[in-house]
Amino acid sequence: MTAGLVLALLLLPAGAPRAASCRIVSAGEAPYLGPCRFLPDGGGSFTIEPIGRRFFFPRIGEITVAITAPGEAEVSGLTAAGINSRWGAARREGGAPACWLGGNFRICVY
């Protein structure tokens, strides 16, 4: 996927969900590589949900990347119990604009 297409996906108006491919690695969990629903929240922030299954990982049903500054975000996951679990700060990965890298996780949405 080209950087232009990735940027176009990130700048979609809020509320326009799209099917995408997700690659999510989180410490202690088997990586998730598969389809996801991309829900832009405006300003580059977004939420992703798995397609075809209830959770990305045990008890994590959606992940939100909330932009805090250019190239920086706060990431959280919504648990099965409805608790918003903070994953921490992330930075857009250099050379991979569709990816966000945190202390113990990596999220890519294509």
Backbone as CSV, one residue per row, in Angstrom:
resi,resn,N_x,N_y,N_z,CA_x,CA_y,CA_z,C_x,C_y,C_z
1,MET,0.853,-1.165,0.000,0.000,0.000,0.000,0.900,1.229,0.000
2,THR,0.545,2.199,-0.811,1.364,3.398,-0.899,1.100,4.336,0.269
3,ALA,2.065,5.212,0.545,1.920,6.176,1.636,0.714,7.083,1.386
4,GLY,0.446,7.414,0.118,-0.705,8.265,-0.202,-2.024,7.601,0.150
5,LEU,-2.126,6.312,-0.125,-3.355,5.585,0.204,-3.514,5.455,1.711
6,VAL,-2.410,5.209,2.406,-2.461,5.144,3.870,-2.927,6.484,4.422
7,LEU,-2.370,7.577,3.925,-2.765,8.911,4.382,-4.238,9.160,4.073
8,ALA,-4.701,8.733,2.907,-6.114,8.914,2.563,-7.009,8.157,3.535
9,LEU,-6.624,6.940,3.913,-7.408,6.171,4.884,-7.466,6.892,6.224
10,LEU,-6.336,7.458,6.645,-6.280,8.123,7.945,-7.063,9.424,7.969
11,LEU,-7.254,10.042,6.826,-7.936,11.332,6.785,-9.401,11.227,6.400
12,LEU,-9.934,10.009,6.319,-11.358,9.842,6.037,-12.171,10.541,7.111
13,PRO,-13.326,11.062,6.762,-14.147,11.689,7.793,-14.562,10.677,8.846
14,ALA,-14.749,11.161,10.061,-15.167,10.282,11.153,-16.458,9.573,10.771
15,GLY,-16.565,8.310,11.152,-17.790,7.562,10.927,-17.863,6.822,9.606
16,ALA,-16.824,6.870,8.760,-16.828,6.162,7.488,-15.976,4.896,7.615
17,PRO,-16.543,3.803,8.148,-15.747,2.587,8.348,-15.327,1.953,7.034
18,ARG,-14.182,1.295,7.060,-13.641,0.603,5.894,-13.043,-0.724,6.330
19,ALA,-13.086,-1.699,5.452,-12.376,-2.948,5.701,-10.895,-2.693,5.443
20,ALA,-10.046,-3.282,6.248,-8.605,-3.121,6.117,-7.931,-4.418,6.541
21,SER,-6.618,-4.449,6.426,-5.819,-5.554,6.938,-5.038,-5.041,8.130
22,CYS,-5.042,-5.801,9.212,-4.338,-5.402,10.426,-3.241,-6.395,10.759
23,ARG,-2.163,-5.865,11.256,-1.064,-6.649,11.815,-0.789,-6.052,13.181
24,ILE,-1.077,-6.817,14.213,-0.937,-6.313,15.580,-0.094,-7.291,16.376
25,VAL,0.967,-6.764,16.963,1.835,-7.551,17.821,1.803,-6.886,19.186
26,SER,1.499,-7.665,20.208,1.459,-7.178,21.576,2.196,-8.185,22.448
27,ALA,3.058,-7.704,23.313,3.878,-8.582,24.147,3.019,-9.632,24.843
28,GLY,3.460,-10.858,24.770,2.773,-11.945,25.450,1.594,-12.540,24.712
29,GLU,1.272,-12.031,23.539,0.125,-12.530,22.763,0.595,-13.021,21.400
30,ALA,-0.127,-13.977,20.837,0.135,-14.387,19.455,-0.243,-13.225,18.546
31,PRO,0.564,-12.889,17.538,0.238,-11.762,16.657,-1.104,-11.963,15.962
32,TYR,-1.819,-10.864,15.750,-3.053,-10.894,14.957,-2.698,-10.408,13.560
33,LEU,-2.938,-11.221,12.572,-2.730,-10.875,11.170,-4.009,-11.220,10.446
34,GLY,-4.807,-10.215,10.119,-6.061,-10.517,9.458,-6.906,-9.298,9.198
35,PRO,-8.131,-9.545,8.763,-9.023,-8.444,8.407,-9.498,-7.685,9.644
36,CYS,-9.715,-6.391,9.433,-10.248,-5.563,10.514,-11.114,-4.455,9.918
37,ARG,-11.907,-3.875,10.770,-12.739,-2.735,10.397,-12.024,-1.493,10.902
38,PHE,-11.753,-0.555,10.000,-11.063,0.697,10.300,-12.122,1.785,10.446
39,LEU,-12.191,2.389,11.623,-13.177,3.435,11.900,-12.437,4.737,12.218
40,PRO,-12.342,5.659,11.251,-11.645,6.917,11.506,-12.411,7.777,12.505
41,ASP,-11.660,8.389,13.402,-12.263,9.256,14.423,-11.999,10.728,14.144
42,GLY,-11.365,11.059,13.029,-11.049,12.436,12.690,-9.663,12.821,13.173
43,GLY,-9.010,13.698,12.455,-7.689,14.174,12.836,-6.612,13.114,12.783
44,GLY,-6.876,11.996,12.113,-5.906,10.912,12.016,-6.102,9.831,13.060
45,SER,-6.883,10.093,14.094,-7.172,9.071,15.110,-8.102,8.024,14.511
46,PHE,-8.038,6.806,15.037,-8.891,5.747,14.519,-9.063,4.635,15.536
47,THR,-10.073,3.814,15.275,-10.326,2.612,16.048,-10.384,1.453,15.069
48,ILE,-9.887,0.299,15.495,-9.969,-0.906,14.668,-10.658,-2.006,15.462
49,GLU,-11.401,-2.827,14.730,-12.105,-3.983,15.293,-11.820,-5.173,14.398
50,PRO,-11.704,-6.373,14.957,-11.487,-7.540,14.099,-12.736,-7.866,13.284
51,ILE,-12.539,-8.445,12.134,-13.647,-8.928,11.304,-13.586,-10.452,11.320
52,GLY,-14.727,-11.083,11.559,-14.799,-12.535,11.543,-14.489,-13.196,12.872
53,ARG,-14.244,-12.408,13.871,-14.032,-12.924,15.214,-14.318,-11.808,16.209
54,ARG,-14.491,-12.158,17.451,-14.894,-11.173,18.454,-13.719,-10.356,19.003
55,PHE,-12.535,-10.972,19.095,-11.392,-10.320,19.730,-10.135,-10.407,18.872
56,PHE,-9.281,-9.384,18.978,-7.936,-9.474,18.401,-7.108,-10.457,19.218
57,PHE,-7.166,-10.270,20.523,-6.472,-11.102,21.508,-7.503,-11.470,22.555
58,PRO,-7.208,-12.441,23.415,-8.178,-12.724,24.471,-8.542,-11.445,25.231
59,ARG,-9.803,-11.153,25.214,-10.375,-10.025,25.954,-10.137,-8.641,25.342
60,ILE,-9.496,-8.489,24.180,-9.328,-7.174,23.545,-10.122,-7.160,22.249
61,GLY,-11.267,-6.443,22.243,-12.176,-6.430,21.106,-12.008,-5.263,20.156
62,GLU,-11.404,-4.184,20.619,-11.116,-3.059,19.720,-9.909,-2.307,20.249
63,ILE,-9.220,-1.641,19.332,-8.019,-0.882,19.671,-8.188,0.516,19.104
64,THR,-7.864,1.524,19.922,-7.955,2.916,19.493,-6.576,3.555,19.487
65,VAL,-6.271,4.245,18.391,-5.046,5.029,18.262,-5.497,6.487,18.206
66,ALA,-5.237,7.220,19.283,-5.675,8.622,19.394,-4.465,9.535,19.211
67,ILE,-4.493,10.317,18.144,-3.380,11.214,17.833,-3.269,12.295,18.908
68,THR,-2.046,12.498,19.423,-1.797,13.533,20.430,-0.951,14.666,19.878
69,ALA,-0.165,14.384,18.843,0.694,15.361,18.158,1.100,14.704,16.841
70,PRO,1.625,15.457,15.874,2.034,14.833,14.619,3.011,13.675,14.860
71,GLY,2.645,12.489,14.380,3.482,11.312,14.514,3.457,10.663,15.884
72,GLU,2.590,11.140,16.777,2.512,10.593,18.131,1.061,10.281,18.481
73,ALA,0.866,9.228,19.275,-0.488,8.811,19.636,-0.497,8.134,20.996
74,GLU,-1.683,8.040,21.550,-1.952,7.256,22.756,-2.808,6.092,22.297
75,VAL,-2.469,4.885,22.721,-3.159,3.683,22.268,-3.837,3.009,23.453
76,SER,-5.050,2.527,23.203,-5.778,1.792,24.240,-6.565,0.662,23.585
77,GLY,-6.920,-0.322,24.408,-7.716,-1.447,23.938,-8.946,-1.590,24.805
78,LEU,-10.071,-1.877,24.191,-11.313,-2.071,24.930,-11.455,-3.561,25.239
79,THR,-11.590,-3.879,26.520,-11.668,-5.276,26.930,-13.098,-5.808,26.808
80,ALA,-13.233,-7.122,26.938,-14.540,-7.766,26.895,-15.450,-7.258,28.001
81,ALA,-14.866,-6.815,29.115,-15.646,-6.291,30.240,-15.989,-4.817,30.066
82,GLY,-15.583,-4.226,28.930,-15.878,-2.818,28.672,-14.898,-1.859,29.314
83,ILE,-13.752,-2.362,29.748,-12.735,-1.523,30.375,-11.758,-1.041,29.309
84,ASN,-11.476,0.251,29.303,-10.544,0.841,28.362,-9.137,0.697,28.944
85,SER,-8.367,-0.268,28.432,-7.030,-0.531,28.960,-5.997,0.297,28.196
86,ARG,-5.205,1.048,28.927,-4.181,1.905,28.314,-2.996,1.056,27.889
87,TRP,-2.650,1.125,26.597,-1.465,0.431,26.096,-0.252,1.332,26.186
88,GLY,-0.468,2.648,26.024,0.633,3.593,26.147,0.862,4.423,24.902
89,ALA,1.937,5.184,24.963,2.304,6.081,23.864,2.867,5.282,22.693
90,ALA,2.653,5.819,21.495,3.189,5.202,20.278,3.645,6.300,19.326
91,ARG,4.560,5.922,18.458,5.042,6.837,17.414,4.829,6.178,16.062
92,ARG,4.524,7.020,15.073,4.418,6.499,13.704,5.795,5.957,13.333
93,GLU,5.801,4.771,12.785,7.063,4.113,12.467,7.681,4.700,11.210
94,GLY,8.921,5.139,11.294,9.622,5.687,10.134,9.723,4.656,9.027
95,GLY,9.409,5.042,7.816,9.459,4.134,6.679,8.245,3.225,6.557
96,ALA,7.362,3.244,7.547,6.146,2.426,7.517,4.993,3.282,8.045
97,PRO,4.476,4.226,7.248,3.483,5.181,7.746,2.169,4.565,8.214
98,ALA,1.941,3.298,7.889,0.708,2.643,8.335,0.888,1.983,9.696
99,CYS,2.086,2.112,10.278,2.397,1.402,11.519,2.686,2.356,12.673
100,TRP,2.263,1.918,13.848,2.491,2.645,15.099,3.248,1.714,16.032
101,LEU,4.335,2.234,16.616,5.205,1.444,17.464,5.190,1.998,18.882
102,GLY,4.840,1.132,19.837,4.824,1.498,21.248,5.882,0.718,22.001
103,GLY,5.899,0.866,23.313,6.894,0.204,24.137,6.894,-1.306,24.007
104,ASN,5.717,-1.917,23.904,5.644,-3.383,23.791,4.564,-3.818,22.803
105,PHE,4.309,-2.982,21.786,3.316,-3.342,20.779,3.634,-2.645,19.457
106,ARG,3.082,-3.204,18.392,3.180,-2.604,17.056,1.838,-2.832,16.373
107,ILE,1.267,-1.772,15.814,-0.028,-1.839,15.148,0.143,-1.299,13.736
108,CYS,-0.209,-2.117,12.749,-0.166,-1.693,11.345,-1.547,-1.912,10.743
109,VAL,-2.038,-0.910,10.022,-3.343,-1.004,9.367,-3.158,-0.605,7.909
110,TYR,-3.475,-1.539,7.005,-3.298,-1.313,5.561,-4.619,-1.294,4.843
